[in-house]
């Protein structure tokens, strides 16, 4: 018997909504599923983050969309690394580069890991993170991450982009995949006696019924929060920042191939280079700084006059206790938010959608005609996504815990903060006890988002080492002995200038 078609209703557009629409339409294209996305023409995109991790590169590969198709339409640029400036001045580190890792780095990471471990013993070794990774070398030389076909290694990288334009581009692509777009404001949400969502009532009195609902309504969390009452777990004890102020400025030439995160008095400022402008924002804690004070500090940091217009944003940092409840999946800001210090927002959106889509692919074909949407795998799915959010949170928390700034109570309180997870305490303990970080990260199963490469890069970049021993052997610096500078310089010869 032919299976009854199922209807997926996505509430909310923006980057998260349209990413979900495209991924589901692509992964479920052979299943009896219709997808409808409802978005209000009056609600804009938050656009707090305009940078990505390398997962976005894989997202476009899944959709079979080339960079030449989407990047020019979104004023996008390449992102090879993040430079952190001013986070640990007392350690003597003015700034450090945290690159995305690529295949080339398999030849240099062991040396970096060993040098970090040797330096923790008090021996003088080269431990500057960016000097061990090809992406930092390419970024410093202003070279694009594309090599000729005879170069046998893949380069991983992310992007900077205009979030509003990316949402528009993805909307057009989703429509071509068969997704129906409804531009109306949602007036109310209707549930049945089982607690499942049955329909959305729009402000033009139209009713959109469905079998599965995807909540992409942002911080409003209209479906998963206000309707289904999934509890929200705040990260405020771990992460103090809850607001941001934003200024666009002129584009930079030449265009940097990195994001910059600069520590300010009560938070940090991002700099994201786009083709047509530069995105700037100050993420801060309102407990320590007023909106007006934050605006003035960012204005001074950027050397802007009083005529420049600022945009203020509020952030709710944390996650839902259940990301998938009843027949509703939360995606994007509705499911949770962790400040964009490592550009993980879209990474978590993509992860959530892919895991959910793959789970449903195995189950949708077995549903009898007329039966409701399956919730098989819901418990394990929620546990996995919940853990992923916590792992990202812990890595972000470490940036604040390890700071050595003394210019404000904000930084002092962050350093004194003892509200750390057991996992994070074990990572830091392993570092200070000079254990093998690769083995420890693998033991704790933390490498899904941040591998030992990343943990070493952050901890070394912050200069979290003991004072040098009085007696030095003069050997054992693998950066010198393995001629890594020359190796990466020769690799970089394969790449063209941007």
N, C-alpha and C positions, 0 to 999 in steps of 0.2 A: 504494500500500500504506500502510495506517495506520502511523504512526510509533510505535515503542515508547516508552512513557512513561519519563521520566528522574526520578531521585530525588535531591533535594538534602537533605543532612543537615547541620544547624547544630549544632555542638558548643558548648554554653554559652549561657546566657540573658543576663541583665543588659540594660542599655540597648543595648549594641552588638549583641548577639544578636537582640533583638527588633526593633531598627531594621532589621537585615538581613532578618529574616523578613518584615516588613511591606513593605519596598521590593521584595524579590524577588517576593513574592506578588502585589503590585500590578503591577509591570512585566512579569511573566511570566504573567499570568492567562490569556492566550489560547494559551499554549504547553503541550505535554504534559509538565508538570513537577509533581511532588508534593514538598512541603516538610515535613520533620520537624525539630523542634528538641528536642535532648536537653539537659536541665539538671539539675544536682544540687540537691535541696532543701536541702542542707547548706551550700552555698557561696553566700555573700552577695555583694552588689554592692560594689565598691571605693568608688565614690562620691566620688572625689577632687574632681571638678569637678561643680558643680551650676549651671553657667551655660553659655550658648550664644552662638554668632554668629547673624546673621540667616538663615543657611542652614536652621536648624531651623524657621523660619517657612515656608520653601518645602517642607520635608519634610512638614509637616502639610497643606499645600496639595496635594501629590502624593497623599496618602492621603485627601483630601477630608474632613478632620477639622477642625471649627471650634474656635476658642479656647474658646468656652463649653462645649464638650464635654470637652476635656482639661485645661485649666488648673485648674479648681476641684478636680479629682480628683488633682492633683499638687502642690497648694499653690503654684502657679506665680505669678510676678510678671513684670513687663516689665523689660527691660534695654535702656536707650538708650545707655549709655556705660560706660566704666571710668575711675575716678579713680585716678591714680598719685600716691601721697604719699610724700615723703621720699627719692626716688631721686636727686635732684641738688641737695642743699642748698647746695653751694659756688657754684652758678650763680645763687643767689637765688630759685630756683623751689621753693616749698614743696609745691605739688601742681599737677597739670594734668589736664584732662578729655580723654579720647580717645574721641570719639563714633563710633557707626556713622554712615555717610554716607547721605543720602537724596536724592531728586530735587531738593528745594529747594536743596541745596548746590551744584548746578551753577551757580547764580547768584552764589555767594560764593567758590567754591574758587579761581578764578583770582586773586582779590584776595589770598587767603591765601598762595597759592604765590608771588605777586609780592612781597608784604610780607616773606615769609621770605627771599627772594632779596635784597631791598633791605637787610634787616637784616644779612645776611651781608656786605654791603659796609660796615657800620659806621654806617648811617643809622638813625635812631630811628623805627621803625614798630611798629604794634600787631601782635603775633605770638602772642597767647594763643589756643591752638587752639580751645578750646570756644566762643569768642566768634564763630567763623565758621560754626558748624554748628547746624542746627535742633535736632538731638537733645540737644545740651548745653543749649540754651535751654529746651527742654521739661522736661528733667530738673531743672534749677535751679528751674523754676516748678512742679514737681510736677504735670505735665500728662501725661495718657495719650496714646499715639502714634496715636490714632484721630481723624481729622478728618471733618467732614460731607462728603457726596458732592459738594458744590459746590467743595470745595478740590481743585484738579486735580493734586495731586502725591502720590506714594506715599511713605510713611515706612517706612524699614527699621529693624528692631529685633530683639533677641534676647530670651531669657527666662532667668529663674532658676527652678529646679524641684527637687523632691525626686527624686533619681535612682532610688531604690527604688520609689517610687510610679509614676514614669514607666515603668519596666520592667514593672510590673504592668499598667498601662493598655495598653501596647503588646502585651502577651501576650494580653489579651482581644480586642483588635482583630485580631491575627494569626489567632487561632482562628476568628474570624468570616470571615476571608478563606480559610479552609480549611487553615491550617497545623496539623499534628499536634504536640501537645506531649507529650513523654515525660519524666517526672520521676524520673530514676535517675542514679546516679553512674557515670561511665565508668571501667571497670576497665582496659581495654587497647584498643589500636588495631592493626588488622591490615592489612598491605599485601600486594600481589602481587609477582610477579617483575619487573614493570616499575617498581616503586617507587610505584605509585598506592595510595592508601588504598582498601580494599575494605569495611571494616566497623568498627563500634564494638562492643566487648563490654562489657555493662553488669554492674553488681554483682549483678543478679538473674538472671544467665546469659542474658539476652536479647541477641540479635545484631541490630544495625541496619546493614543494607547500604545502599550508595548509589553514585551515579555521581559526584557532586560533594560535597565536604565543606567547610564553612565553619568555620574555627577562631575561636571567640569564647570561648576558655577563659582569657582574661586573661593575666596575667604568666606563668602556668604554661606557656602555648604548647604544649599537649599534642600537637597535630597538626603544626603547621608547624615547631615547634622540636624537641620531644623525639622525634617520630617521623620527620619528613622532614629534620631537621637543617639547616634553612635557617639560615645564619650570622646572628648578631646583630651589628649595627654600633653600637657605643656612641657616644653624644654627650658622654661625660664630660669630654673635653678642652675642649669648648665650653661645656657646661652642667654646673656643679658640683653642683647640688642633686640629692639622691637619697633624701630622706625627708620626711615631713610628720607633723604632729601636729594633731589636730582637736578642737575644742570646739563644741558647739551652745550658743546662748544664746537669750534671749527674743526674740520678734519686735519689730521696730522700728515705731514709729508717729510720723509717717506713713511708709509704706513707701517707701524710696528706689527710684529707677528706674535705679540704676547699681550695678555691682560696685565695690568698693574694694580696691586692692592697695597695701598699706603696707609700705615697706621696713623691715626689722628688722636686727638685728646680723649675721646670717648667712643672710639670705634675705628672704622677704616673707610677709605675712599677707593672706589674702583675707577679705572680708566680703561674704556673699551673702544678701540679704534674701528670705526666703520668707514666705508668709502666716502660718504657724504657728510659725516659729522663724527664727533667723539662723544661717547656716552660717559658721563661722570655722575657718581652718586656717593653719598656718605651714609653708611649704615652705622647707627648709633643706638645707645640705650637712653630712653627718655627719662629714666630715673636719675641720670647723671647730667643730662643736657637737655635744654628746652629746644623746641623746633626752631625758634628764632636764632638761638645760639649756634645750633648745628648749621643752619643756613649761612650765617655769617662766617663760620669757620671754613666751610667748603668754598664760599665765595672768595675768601682770602687765600685759601690753598690754590685755587684756580686763577687768582689775580683777576677776578671779574668785577666790573663796576656795579653800582646799585641798580642799574636798569635791567640787568639780566634777571629773567623770571625763573623762579624755582618751582619745583613740584614736590609736594610732601606726600609720603606714603606711610601707612601703618602696617606692621607685620605681626602675624600671630605664629610663633615658632613652636612647632610640636607636630603631633600626628594623631590620627584617629586610632582608637583601640582596635577597631575593625575597619579595614579598607574595603572589604567586600562584605556587605550585610544584606540578608534577604536576597532580593533580586536587583541590588544596586551596587555598583562598583564606583568608588571615588577615585578620581584621577586629577593630578595637579594640586593646586592650592587647596582644594576641598578635602584632599586626603591628608595633607600635611605640608609643612614648609620648613626648610632649614636655610638660613641666610646664605646668599650666593657666593660665599668666599671661595669655594672650589667648583662653582658652576655645575652643581649636581641636580638642579631642579628638573631640567628636561631629561637628564639621565634617569631619574627616578620615574618620571612619566613614562618614558619608553620601556623601562624595565617592568613596570606594573602592567602596561598594555600587552607586552609580549608574553609575559608569564600567564596572564589571564587568557589571552587568545589561544595559546598553545594548550592550556588546560581544557578549554571549551572545545577545541578541535577534536579531542579524543572522546568527548562525551555527547556532543550535540547529535551525532549520527545515531545514537542508541535510544533517543527519546521516542516513546510511543506517540502517535498522533493525539494531540489535545493535552498532553501532559505539560506541566509548567517547566520553567527553565531549571536545569539541574544545578544543585549546589554542591555536587561532588568535588572534593578537594578544597572546599572553602576554608576549613580549619588550617590545613597545612599552608595554603596560599597566604592567609592572613599572618600566620606566624613568620613566614619567610619575608614578606614585605615589611612587617613590623621590625624584624631583626635588621633588615637592610637600612631602614631609616636610622636605627640606633647606631649602626656602624658608621654611617656618614656623620651623625651627630658627634660621636666620640672623636673622630678625626678633626672636626671643626673645633671642638672644645679644646683639644690639645694645643691649637694655635694660641689660645688665650691663656691657658694654664702655664705655658712655657715662656710667655712674654717676660721681658726684663725692663719694661718701662716704669718710670717712677714719677711721671709728670702729672698724674691724676689719680684720684681714688678709684676710678673705674678700672684702670690697669692693675692697681694694687689688689683690688677685690677679686679680679679675675685670677690673678696669680695665687691668691689665698684660697680660692674656691676648692672645697673638698667634696663637692657633689659630683664625684666621678664614678663611672660604671666600673664594675670589677674587671671588665675586659680592658678598659683604658689603663687602669692602674697596673695591670699585668704587663701591658706593653711598655709603659714607662719604667716599671721595675726591671724589666728585661734589659732595657737600654742602660740604665744606671748600674746594673750588676754585670754589665759586659757580656750578656748572653748573645747567642747567635740570633739576630733579628729575623733572618729568613725562616729559621726553624720555629721561632716564637709566633710569627705572623701566620704561618701555616698551621701551627697547633691550635691557634685561636680562631682559625677559619675567617680571617679578616680580609683576605686578598681579593674578594669579589669587586670591591670598589677601590681600595687603596692597598697596594701590594707593599712588600718590604722595600721596594724602590722608593715609594712615596714616603713611607715612614722614615727611612734613612735620610731622604732629601730634606724633610721638614726638621728633624732633630739635628742634623748636621748644619742645616741652614740657619738654625737658631743659635748655633754655637754652644750647644749643651754638652760641653766637655770639661773635664778637670784641667787644672793648670798643668803645663808641661813639666815632665820630670826633669830634674837637674842634669841627669846623665842621658845622653842620646846616642844610640848605636850608629846613626848615620845611614842605616839601611832599612829596608822594609817598606818604603813608600812605593806602592805598586803603580801609582800614577806615573812616576818617573821611570821605574824599572820596566814597565810594560809599554812605555812610550805612547801613552794614551792620547796625549795632545796631538802628536803627529798622526796617529791612526784616524782620529776623528777629523782632523784637518784634511787628510787625503780623501776620506769619505765625502766630505763637504764639496770637494771639487766636482762631484757629479751633479750638483744642483745649480740651478740658474738663479740669478738675482731677481728680486721681486720688482 
